[in-house]
Amino acid sequence: MDRITVLIADDHALFREGLCMLLAQEPSISVVGAADCNEAISMVEALQPDILLLAVNTPQPNALDLLPLVSEKSSRTRVLILFGFSDDRFMSRALQLGAKGYVLKTLNRNDFVKAIRAIHVGENWAGRKVLADVLESLYQKTHQMNRSLSEKQEALTDREQDVVKWVIQGMTNKEIASRLDISDKTVKAHLSHIFSKVKVNRRLQLALHQIVEHLE
């Protein structure tokens, strides 16, 4: 089986070295290069890696400017964003610009490797902590807005609020299903309704749907 080729882009040399050492322990993954973000685009074009691990260390609007350039230089390269913070607006923006995954730098090794493998086969990926943070942020926003009568009618039901609460606390779909005495399929249906009601944009909503489908 061919190994997954990975290019690492981070402006901190020590962090790049640490990622190289970590991924070197995975026989299914081959790190083909590591550079700062300014050098990454030329290396993407030259190396055509399967995955670009792109570190974003600041929530500034231009932090994701490299994403459109990646697809121009290599149509085969999928981008996994490594964030030092959790922010639903940045997750949404990253997905809109073509990223396939969003993970925090605090992610453990096993889940990090899972994310790379998932992105490689065409799935979207976000860790459960990221998903929980996004849901909590979006949920809080719906309570802070001055909504019209029609929007109020779209408020989350008691059962949907229960689902959000358990997701935020880190429960899997199966655990939520057991807690609420419903099926896994029903939990996923509730999450679909929740994403719609909290006005998630279509690209983020699609990604969240796919992420939920693969949560264990």
C-alpha positions, 0 to 999 in steps of 0.5 A: 500500500502506498504511503500517505505523503505529507507536507508540514507548513508551520512558522515555528521550526521546533513544532515542525521538527516535532511533527516530523518526529511524530509522523515518522513513527507511522509506517503508513505516512511519509513526510516529504517536507517541512517549511514555513508558511511562506515556502509551503506553496512552492513546495506543494507545487514541486512535491504534490503531497497528498496532505498539507498540514497547515498550521494557523497560529493567529486568528487574523483574517489573512491567516488562511490566505494560502488555502486558495493557492494550494488548490491552484498548485496541486489539485490532489493535495488536501489541506488539514488545518492545525489551529492553536485555538478553537473558533467557529468563524475560522473553521467555517472560513477554512472550509469555505476556502477548501480545507478538508479538516480542522484540528487543534494542536492539543490533539493526541497522536492517535486522533491526529493520525486518524485525521490524516487518514480520514482526509486522505480518503476524502472525508472531512474531519474535526475532533470532537472537542472542536465540534463541541466548541463550534456547537456551543458557540453557535448555540450561545449565539442563538440565545444572544440574538434578538430574533423575530417571531419566525426565528423563535419558532425555529428555536431548539426543542428540549430534546435538541437542547439535550443533544447539544448539551451532551455533545458539548460534554464530549459524548459520542453518538452512541452514548447520547443515544443510550442516555436519551433512549433513542437510536444513533440514527435519531441522534444524527437526525437531531444534529441535522436539525440543530445545524440548520436551526443555528444557521450554520452556513452550507459548507460548514453544515455539510462538513459537520454532517460528514464529521458526525457520520464518522464519530465513534 
